[in-house]
Amino acid sequence: MTQVTNGTRIVKAIVLLIGALLLFAPFLFQDVRSIEVAARICIFVVLVASYDLLIGYTGIVSFAHTMFFGFGAYGAAIALRQMGPGWDAVALGALAGVLVSIVVAIAIGLLSLRVKAIFFAMITLAVASVVMVLASQLSQLTGGEDGITYKTPEVFKTAYKLVTDADGKVVKVFGVKLNGKLAAYYFVFATSLILFIALLRIVASPFGTVLKAIRENEARAEAIGYRVVAYRTAVFVIAAVIASLAGTVYAIWLKYTGPDTALNFSIMIDILLMVVIGGMGTMWGAVNGAVLMVLAQYYLRDLMGVAAEATANIPVLPYLLDPHRWLFWLGIIFILLVYFFPKGLAGTIMAKGART
Amino acid sequence: MTQISATLSRLGGVYLLPVAVSVIAFILIGAPSSWVTLTVAGLAMGMMIFLMASGLSLVFGLMDVLNFGHSAFVSFGAFIAASVLAWLGGWLGADSIALNMLALMAAFTAAILFGLAAGWFFETVVIRPVYADHLRQILITMGALIVAEQAILAIWGGSPLSVPRPNFLQGSWLIGDVTIEIYRAFAFLLGLAVYIALYAVLNRTRIGLLIRAGVENREMVEALGFRIDRLFIGVFMAGSALASLGGAMWAGYETLITPALGAEMMIVVFIVVIIGGLGSIQGTLLGAILVGLMANYIGFLAPKLALASNMILMMAVLLWRPNGLRPAVK
């Protein structure tokens, strides 16, 4: 059992702090980019946490998580474009995405979860890449490489006024306009929070305990009488559904869906990095990892650019610090992390207190 | 029914699959000349994929290590060969076959040498610390793949690189109304030569015996006093070198390569290894030929389906035999 250590308290406190910052983000950081960053963090926390359910709690490696994310995003995008902006389209799109995800997840799970874990990783990789190619080929439906732009429900338009004063102007609270952008952000925040809490609940339930048992010793779990394949498939489906819902929410927030935002393999790599940096097998780690990675993506690259310019006169340094090289460094950090801190940041901090 | 299956297995069992596929394709295509062209193209493609996949399969069979970074060797091989060929451009354009051959050999040698060195480095530095831990293995080799791809981007840039072909491999033969591209025939022959060499090493030499025994039961071979880990480095290096050679061949086949090459080929290689069954050379060859043939036939018969063809093939095989057609690993 996990005992409550000082480290655990620290991690939880950090997560609560992050939650509070995200809750008041529109008021604390009043520029467009910060809100983008905050919304992206919300979505990726859910996405990474659902992936952690697979890799950290059950010990199965899937490379198809972005595919499910994409199903949700494309479901909403296609529905919103065909039916026009409205909640019915959002609901239908989300439902379609979830249904497709369930069917595909069950098919993959039953086909390949009974064989070696490594087989499963290869098969998910193959399926995901084929879906990616299909999405860019079926351009009538998915808009191909260009993706789809569409309108979201009226409430989320920047011009929409949530609360108006006597003159019909938008009311400001602490200098923040109460407009559709704010509503959209809180929609993202609330759904992400609900999904994340649902994940926490799943992990703490008896079902979650069985998952950990399977991760620790598959043969023994089977011997005790749990049907490992059924549990694995179930958890794969749950993770797929949550990823798909996260995709729908992201599609509504961005008002655009394309291969780069919803299906690209680089998103899968991002998720992997976030899980490993944050710490596998702890939902809290997912929060930390997602926050760190998204912040790094938005701000570290700028910083690298500045550093490269500052060192322009020194021979090799500017070349190494070029913002284009950033994934290179990230890859190296990733490898080192897996070697030396396999538990990730949260896991390492949580283990610290255990000895005292 | 049992009689039929007995006869089938005496005739070659699953090895008949490519034959069956090509016969069905012959009926569907109808025109013998295009069928021959497609079959040759499929066989050539299959052979090149075999070169890339064989190392991965053997390494997995011997040491239970699956290298997700395997395709990095393929793309490095392709780019190194392309650079060497571009550098020796004068020799390639020359009319003498000897000079052409020399340039081609130089390119292949460079790719193979790189594969050997990179394989050694990869095995000792990256993979050794994470033996027997599949999860971390997948993660680390994936990380290594990211780093390798970025390195290629940094060295050769992101724009497509055109690869010159040697003069004597340009063009095609015309036999009746059948056209056969010379490069394809060359790729097929080279692949076949490598397969025969591999087969001979594995089945006729002492080292091959040890490798096969190691695939079958590693602990037992170790208990008998053989240093399996040393053997493993050798197999890993050879596998990487083959992957680089395959990449070099592929570069000449495509004539235009991009840094995305590695990721594309990785999917195909994985599908081949899954179809063929991990750990066996014959299975890999079978899977590679099947994938190559299917890709070409379906590309001709139903171009819309071409992208999904590998996927459908893989699904069908997995439904039939969850461990692949010819697995060597139980």
Interface residues (C-beta under 8 A of the other chain):
Chain A: I55 G59 V61 L111 S112 R114 V115 K116 A117 I118 F119 A121 M122 I123 L125 A126 V127 S129 V130 V133 L134 Q137 F265 I269 L272 V276 H324 R325 L327 F328 L330 G331 I332 F334 I335 V338 Y339 P342
Chain B: F60 L66 F68 V126 P129 V130 H134 L135 R136 I138 L139 I140 M142 G143 A144 I146 V147 Q150 A151 L153 A154 A263 M266 I267 F270 I271 V273 I274 L278 L307 A308 N310 M311 M314 M315 L318 L319 P322 N323
